[in-house]
């Protein structure tokens, strides 16, 4: 998905200022605490999802992008936070280069603070981007990126998947989400990458991805992934460009997405009309059982308690 400001992430920075010292020093214990709270939150939602790992995620998750965020007002039994911990960037055309080409990518970690209550369920997000021309401004200080180069395509997938899977070791993280766009020619690469990441994660850890709305409707390449590769694909119902009208018409039809992985969640934003209609329950034709879907909510500005409370009041199961 395309966001105004891309979250990268300094491994923890002030990210886990509010996390218990015990959890910080013993990541495996932190993960066990987080998984406990994920189960606690999920038990109150009544979500009807086919995947057990996805069922363990909170009903409402707030995206925290690359900016200072203070979300200590969120109660662990009411919501979770998906924070962008890392951004990986390729130069345009990298994924389609022939063998023995010098393939490089840059990894940039989060550098903005995120404050949360110690027990809040956390999901670490990695954003994969493609750029053309000179490196973006975000390559520059305060946090310089780390560059990796390989000449073997399989090694590229392995190094990338390792960069993503290592987020499981951050304190309090109990799920991982990959945020990316993919052209038709890149589907095979991302399919292999997702399988590689899944193999590097614990069997109990959910793996979520964001999905263009078209992937959930007409372009069904996600259905060709081996079962269990991903636990959910979050249909992004904002920043859709020319597809907005078609997607809005589809939502108002009362039908659900044909792709099973897309049926358990929705990606929404506080600053777009279609998302606002869904968030406030005013979208004509929206089936009542869609209220059981998990929602991920993006805000173009730092979250405030009043803004978050408005969403919780409407969507709290």
C-alpha positions in Angstrom: 0.0 0.0 0.0 1.1 3.5 -0.5 1.4 5.6 2.7 2.3 9.3 3.1 5.3 8.6 5.3 6.9 5.2 5.2 7.7 3.5 8.5 11.2 2.2 8.8 12.4 1.1 12.0 15.3 1.3 14.5 15.2 -2.2 16.0 13.6 -0.9 19.1 14.6 2.7 19.6 12.1 4.1 22.0 9.7 1.6 20.6 9.5 -0.5 23.7 10.0 2.2 26.3 6.9 0.9 28.1 7.7 -2.8 27.7 8.6 -4.6 31.0 12.3 -5.0 31.7 11.7 -8.7 32.0 10.2 -8.9 28.5 13.0 -6.7 27.1 15.7 -9.0 28.5 14.0 -12.2 27.5 12.3 -11.9 24.1 11.0 -15.5 24.2 9.1 -14.7 27.5 7.8 -11.4 25.9 6.5 -13.4 23.0 4.7 -15.8 25.3 3.1 -12.8 27.1 2.0 -11.3 23.8 0.6 -14.6 22.5 -1.4 -14.9 25.8 -3.0 -11.5 25.2 -3.6 -12.2 21.6 -5.6 -15.3 22.7 -7.4 -13.2 25.3 -8.4 -10.5 22.8 -9.4 -13.0 20.2 -11.6 -14.9 22.6 -13.9 -11.9 22.9 -14.3 -11.2 19.2 -16.3 -14.2 17.9 -14.3 -14.0 14.6 -15.2 -16.8 12.3 -11.9 -17.4 10.5 -10.6 -20.7 9.1 -7.1 -20.2 10.3 -6.3 -20.8 14.0 -3.3 -18.5 14.0 -5.3 -15.6 12.5 -8.1 -16.2 15.0 -5.6 -15.3 17.7 -5.2 -11.7 16.5 -7.1 -8.8 18.1 -10.3 -7.6 16.5 -9.1 -4.0 16.1 -5.5 -3.2 15.2 -4.1 0.4 14.8 -1.3 0.9 12.3 1.6 3.0 13.7 3.7 4.4 10.8 7.1 6.1 10.8 6.5 9.0 13.3 6.5 9.3 17.1 3.5 7.5 18.5 2.2 7.4 22.1 -0.5 4.6 22.3 -0.3 3.9 26.0 -3.9 4.8 26.3 -4.9 1.5 24.4 -6.0 -1.3 26.7 -4.5 -4.7 25.8 -7.9 -6.4 25.9 -9.4 -3.8 23.4 -6.9 -3.5 20.5 -3.5 -4.2 19.2 -0.8 -2.2 17.3 0.9 -3.1 14.0 4.0 -0.9 13.8 6.3 -0.6 10.8 9.6 -2.0 12.2 11.6 -2.2 9.0 11.5 -1.0 5.3 13.2 -3.0 2.5 13.8 -1.2 -0.8 14.8 -2.4 -4.3 15.7 -0.5 -7.3 13.1 -0.8 -10.1 13.6 -4.0 -12.2 15.7 -5.8 -9.5 13.3 -8.7 -9.1 13.3 -9.5 -12.8 17.1 -9.4 -13.4 18.7 -12.5 -14.9 21.0 -14.8 -12.9 24.4 -13.5 -12.0 23.3 -9.9 -12.0 24.3 -7.9 -9.0 21.0 -7.8 -7.0 21.0 -5.4 -4.0 18.4 -4.2 -1.6 18.5 -1.8 1.3 17.1 -2.4 4.8 16.2 0.6 7.0 15.1 0.1 10.6 12.6 2.2 12.5 14.0 5.4 14.0 10.9 7.0 15.6 9.7 6.2 19.1 6.6 4.1 19.8 5.2 4.0 23.3 2.7 1.3 24.3 1.5 -0.4 27.5 3.5 -3.4 28.5 1.0 -6.0 27.5 -0.4 -4.5 24.3 -0.5 -7.1 21.5 2.1 -6.1 18.9 2.6 -7.0 15.2 5.8 -6.1 13.5 5.3 -4.8 9.9 7.9 -4.8 7.2 7.3 -2.6 4.1 8.8 -3.7 0.8 9.2 -0.9 -1.8 10.5 -0.5 -5.3 12.0 2.8 -6.5 13.6 4.2 -9.6 16.2 6.9 -10.0 18.4 8.0 -7.1 17.8 6.6 -3.5 14.9 8.3 -1.7 15.6 11.0 0.9 14.7 8.4 3.6 18.0 6.7 2.8 19.8 9.5 4.4 20.5 10.1 8.2 19.4 9.8 11.0 19.4 6.1 10.3 21.4 5.0 7.3 20.3 1.8 5.6 22.2 -1.5 5.4 22.8 -2.7 1.8 22.9 -6.4 0.8 24.0 -7.7 -2.6 23.7 -11.2 -4.0 24.1 -12.8 -7.5 22.0 -15.8 -6.8 18.2 -15.4 -7.0 17.5 -18.0 -4.3 20.0 -16.4 -2.0 18.1 -13.1 -2.5 14.9 -14.7 -1.3 16.7 -16.3 1.6 18.4 -13.1 2.8 15.1 -11.2 2.4 13.1 -13.8 4.3 15.7 -13.8 7.1 15.4 -10.0 7.4 11.7 -10.4 7.8 11.6 -13.4 10.0 14.1 -11.9 12.5 11.4 -9.4 13.6 10.0 -12.3 15.6 12.7 -11.6 18.2 11.6 -8.1 19.0 10.2 -7.8 22.5 6.5 -8.4 22.7 6.0 -9.2 19.0 3.6 -12.1 18.4 2.8 -11.7 14.7 4.4 -10.4 11.5 2.9 -8.5 8.6 4.4 -7.9 5.2 3.2 -4.8 3.3 4.0 -4.8 -0.5 2.7 -4.2 -4.0 3.4 -6.7 -6.7 3.0 -6.6 -10.5 1.9 -9.7 -12.3 5.5 -10.5 -13.3 6.5 -10.3 -9.6 3.9 -12.8 -8.3 6.2 -15.8 -8.5 9.0 -14.0 -6.6 6.6 -12.9 -3.8 5.1 -16.4 -3.7 8.5 -17.9 -3.1 9.4 -15.2 -0.6 6.2 -15.7 1.5 6.9 -19.5 1.6 10.4 -18.9 2.7 9.4 -16.5 5.5 6.7 -19.0 6.7 9.4 -21.7 7.0 11.5 -19.4 9.2 8.7 -18.6 11.7 7.4 -20.6 14.6 4.4 -22.8 13.7 2.3 -20.7 16.1 3.2 -17.3 14.8 0.7 -15.6 12.5 1.9 -14.2 9.1 -0.2 -11.5 7.7 0.1 -9.6 4.4 -1.6 -6.5 3.0 -3.4 -7.0 -0.3 -4.5 -4.8 -3.1 -8.2 -5.0 -3.4 -7.8 -6.5 -6.9 -5.9 -9.5 -5.5 -9.0 -10.3 -3.5 -11.5 -9.9 -6.4 -10.3 -10.6 -9.9 -6.5 -11.3 -9.7 -6.5 -14.3 -7.5 -2.8 -15.3 -7.4 -3.0 -15.6 -3.6 -5.1 -18.7 -4.0 -2.2 -20.5 -5.6 -0.1 -20.2 -2.4 0.4 -23.5 -0.6 -2.1 -23.9 2.3 -0.9 -22.3 5.5 1.6 -20.0 3.9 -0.2 -16.8 5.0 -2.8 -16.5 7.7 -4.6 -13.5 6.3 -4.5 -11.0 3.4 -5.8 -7.6 4.5 -7.8 -6.0 1.6 -6.6 -2.4 1.4 -9.7 -0.3 0.9 -7.9 3.1 0.6 -5.3 4.7 -1.7 -6.8 2.6 -4.4 -6.6 5.1 -7.3 -8.7 4.2 -10.4 -10.1 1.1 -8.8 -11.9 3.0 -6.0 -15.3 3.1 -7.8 -15.3 -0.5 -8.7 -14.3 -1.6 -5.2 -17.0 0.6 -3.6 -19.6 -0.9 -5.9 -18.4 -4.4 -5.0 -18.6 -3.6 -1.3 -22.1 -2.2 -1.7 -23.2 -5.4 -3.5 -23.3 -7.3 -0.1 -20.9 -10.0 -1.4 -17.7 -11.0 0.3 -14.3 -11.3 -1.4 -13.9 -14.5 -3.5 -10.3 -15.1 -2.2 -10.7 -16.9 1.2 -7.5 -15.3 2.7 -9.1 -11.9 2.2 -12.4 -12.6 4.1 -11.3 -12.1 7.7 -10.0 -8.5 7.7 -10.2 -5.0 6.2 -7.6 -2.3 5.8 -9.1 1.2 6.3 -8.0 4.8 6.7 -9.4 7.6 8.7 -9.1 10.2 5.9 -11.0 8.6 3.0 -14.7 8.6 2.4 -15.2 4.9 1.7 -13.2 3.9 4.8 -15.2 6.4 6.9 -18.4 4.9 5.7 -17.2 1.4 6.7 -15.8 2.6 10.0 -19.0 4.4 11.0 -21.2 1.5 9.8 -22.9 3.8 7.2 -21.9 2.0 4.0 -25.1 1.1 2.3 -25.2 -2.7 1.5 -22.5 -3.6 4.0 -23.4 -7.0 5.4 -24.0 -7.1 9.2 -21.5 -10.0 9.6 -18.7 -7.8 8.3 -18.7 -6.3 11.7 -17.0 -9.6 12.8 -14.0 -8.9 10.5 -10.8 -7.7 11.9 -10.0 -4.1 11.0 -6.6 -2.5 10.6 -6.9 1.3 10.7 -4.4 3.8 9.3 -4.2 7.5 10.2 -2.3 10.1 8.3 -1.5 11.8 11.6 -0.3 10.5 14.9 -3.0 8.7 16.9 -4.9 10.5 19.6 -7.0 8.9 22.3 -10.2 10.6 21.1 -9.6 9.4 17.5 -8.9 5.8 18.6 -11.9 5.8 21.0 -14.3 6.7 18.2 -13.3 3.6 16.3 -13.3 1.4 19.3 -16.8 2.5 20.3 -18.2 1.5 16.9 -16.2 -1.7 16.3 -15.6 -3.1 19.8 -17.3 -6.6 19.7 
